[in-house]
Amino acid sequence: MYNKRGQFFLIISVIIIGLVAGLATITNSVQKQSDVKFYYVGEELKFESEKVIDYGIANNKDMKQLLTDFSQDYSKYSNADNFYYVFGTTSEITFAGLKKKNSGTVNVDFDSSGNGIDITLNQDIFTIKEIAVSSLTGTLTIEGVIYPLILKQGQNFFFVVSKEIEGNVYTVTNG
């Protein structure tokens, strides 16, 4: 009789341990997942922009329009917060940008005066501005951070993309 009672308690204890372990596993597996690794955005954008430029050159397309459309589409569908693009040739460049969460101002400087052009970006409005070039070296200044840009012969494409994740702002660039 004592032998069967011991087996009963042993079986009950195994069942209780199994339930507790199951609940602990479920509790530990229900955690907030952070965004997809943000640094992949830079690699993806660099790869895709190269393909767009190759397509435009091979098919004799209007590069300014092609890169403007690409930048706008990428900004619209990406989960990042802020997008800044500078593209064009050594004679004329185009700035394009989008801020999804707020408005702001950037400065693009490709002249020797050092003043540049201030461009206001309103929230959720894709902004495009053509900029004359008088120097092959320039800067893109965003919220006090200066990104140096050097124009090369042929088609140029620079980007700065940022996203806020859990209170920290992450930025990727190819400039």
JOTAHU-V737680 format. One record per residue. N is the residue number from 1. RES is the residue in one small letter. SS is DSSP state (alpha for helix, beta for strand, coil for the rest). OMEGA is omega in whole degrees, 0 to 359 (none if undefined). D_FIRST is the distance of its C-alpha to the first C-alpha in whole Angstrom. Layout:
<<N & RES & SS & OMEGA & D_FIRST> <N & RES & SS & OMEGA & D_FIRST>>
This chain:
<<1 & m & coil & 179 & 0> <2 & y & alpha & 182 & 4> <3 & n & alpha & 180 & 5> <4 & k & alpha & 179 & 6> <5 & r & alpha & 178 & 7> <6 & g & alpha & 178 & 9> <7 & q & alpha & 179 & 10> <8 & f & alpha & 180 & 11> <9 & f & alpha & 178 & 13> <10 & l & alpha & 180 & 15> <11 & i & alpha & 179 & 16> <12 & i & alpha & 181 & 17> <13 & s & alpha & 177 & 19> <14 & v & alpha & 179 & 20> <15 & i & alpha & 180 & 22> <16 & i & alpha & 178 & 23> <17 & i & alpha & 178 & 25> <18 & g & alpha & 178 & 26> <19 & l & alpha & 180 & 28> <20 & v & alpha & 179 & 29> <21 & a & alpha & 178 & 31> <22 & g & alpha & 178 & 32> <23 & l & alpha & 178 & 34> <24 & a & alpha & 179 & 35> <25 & t & alpha & 179 & 37> <26 & i & alpha & 180 & 38> <27 & t & alpha & 181 & 40> <28 & n & alpha & 182 & 41> <29 & s & alpha & 179 & 43> <30 & v & coil & 179 & 44> <31 & q & coil & 178 & 47> <32 & k & coil & 178 & 51> <33 & q & coil & 177 & 53> <34 & s & coil & 180 & 56> <35 & d & coil & 177 & 59> <36 & v & coil & 182 & 60> <37 & k & coil & 187 & 61> <38 & f & coil & 183 & 65> <39 & y & alpha & 176 & 67> <40 & y & alpha & 180 & 66> <41 & v & alpha & 180 & 69> <42 & g & alpha & 179 & 72> <43 & e & alpha & 181 & 71> <44 & e & alpha & 182 & 71> <45 & l & alpha & 177 & 74> <46 & k & alpha & 180 & 76> <47 & f & alpha & 183 & 75> <48 & e & alpha & 180 & 76> <49 & s & alpha & 176 & 79> <50 & e & alpha & 179 & 80> <51 & k & alpha & 179 & 80> <52 & v & alpha & 179 & 82> <53 & i & alpha & 177 & 84> <54 & d & alpha & 179 & 85> <55 & y & alpha & 181 & 85> <56 & g & alpha & 179 & 87> <57 & i & alpha & 182 & 89> <58 & a & alpha & 183 & 89> <59 & n & coil & 177 & 90> <60 & n & coil & 181 & 93> <61 & k & coil & 174 & 91> <62 & d & coil & 187 & 92> <63 & m & alpha & 181 & 89> <64 & k & alpha & 180 & 90> <65 & q & alpha & 180 & 89> <66 & l & alpha & 181 & 86> <67 & l & alpha & 175 & 84> <68 & t & alpha & 179 & 85> <69 & d & alpha & 179 & 83> <70 & f & alpha & 181 & 80> <71 & s & alpha & 181 & 80> <72 & q & alpha & 179 & 79> <73 & d & alpha & 181 & 77> <74 & y & alpha & 181 & 75> <75 & s & alpha & 182 & 75> <76 & k & alpha & 188 & 74> <77 & y & alpha & 180 & 71> <78 & s & coil & 179 & 70> <79 & n & coil & 177 & 67> <80 & a & coil & 185 & 69> <81 & d & coil & 187 & 71> <82 & n & beta & 183 & 74> <83 & f & beta & 178 & 77> <84 & y & beta & 182 & 80> <85 & y & beta & 171 & 82> <86 & v & beta & 181 & 85> <87 & f & beta & 179 & 87> <88 & g & beta & 182 & 90> <89 & t & coil & 181 & 93> <90 & t & coil & 179 & 95> <91 & s & coil & 179 & 98> <92 & e & beta & 177 & 95> <93 & i & beta & 178 & 92> <94 & t & beta & 171 & 90> <95 & f & beta & 174 & 87> <96 & a & beta & 181 & 84> <97 & g & beta & 178 & 81> <98 & l & beta & 173 & 79> <99 & k & beta & 184 & 77> <100 & k & coil & 188 & 74> <101 & k & coil & 181 & 73> <102 & n & coil & 177 & 76> <103 & s & coil & 179 & 80> <104 & g & beta & 181 & 81> <105 & t & beta & 174 & 84> <106 & v & beta & 177 & 85> <107 & n & beta & 177 & 88> <108 & v & beta & 186 & 89> <109 & d & beta & 175 & 92> <110 & f & coil & 173 & 94> <111 & d & coil & 185 & 97> <112 & s & coil & 181 & 99> <113 & s & coil & 181 & 99> <114 & g & coil & 181 & 96> <115 & n & coil & 181 & 95> <116 & g & coil & 181 & 94> <117 & i & beta & 175 & 93> <118 & d & beta & 180 & 90> <119 & i & beta & 180 & 88> <120 & t & beta & 177 & 86> <121 & l & beta & 176 & 83> <122 & n & coil & 183 & 82> <123 & q & beta & 176 & 78> <124 & d & coil & 176 & 77> <125 & i & coil & 179 & 81> <126 & f & coil & 186 & 82> <127 & t & beta & 180 & 85> <128 & i & beta & 179 & 87> <129 & k & beta & 176 & 90> <130 & e & beta & 185 & 93> <131 & i & beta & 176 & 94> <132 & a & beta & 183 & 97> <133 & v & coil & 173 & 97> <134 & s & coil & 179 & 99> <135 & s & coil & 180 & 97> <136 & l & coil & 175 & 95> <137 & t & beta & 182 & 92> <138 & g & beta & 179 & 91> <139 & t & beta & 171 & 88> <140 & l & beta & 183 & 85> <141 & t & beta & 182 & 84> <142 & i & beta & 178 & 81> <143 & e & coil & 177 & 80> <144 & g & coil & 179 & 82> <145 & v & beta & 182 & 81> <146 & i & beta & 177 & 83> <147 & y & beta & 179 & 83> <148 & p & beta & 181 & 86> <149 & l & beta & 178 & 87> <150 & i & beta & 180 & 89> <151 & l & coil & 177 & 91> <152 & k & coil & 177 & 91> <153 & q & coil & 180 & 94> <154 & g & coil & 184 & 92> <155 & q & coil & 179 & 89> <156 & n & beta & 177 & 87> <157 & f & beta & 178 & 84> <158 & f & beta & 176 & 82> <159 & f & beta & 170 & 79> <160 & v & beta & 181 & 77> <161 & v & beta & 180 & 74> <162 & s & beta & 179 & 72> <163 & k & beta & 175 & 68> <164 & e & beta & 178 & 67> <165 & i & beta & 178 & 63> <166 & e & coil & 176 & 61> <167 & g & coil & 178 & 64> <168 & n & beta & 179 & 65> <169 & v & beta & 179 & 68> <170 & y & beta & 183 & 68> <171 & t & beta & 173 & 72> <172 & v & beta & 181 & 72> <173 & t & beta & 173 & 76> <174 & n & coil & 183 & 78> <175 & g & coil & none & 81>>
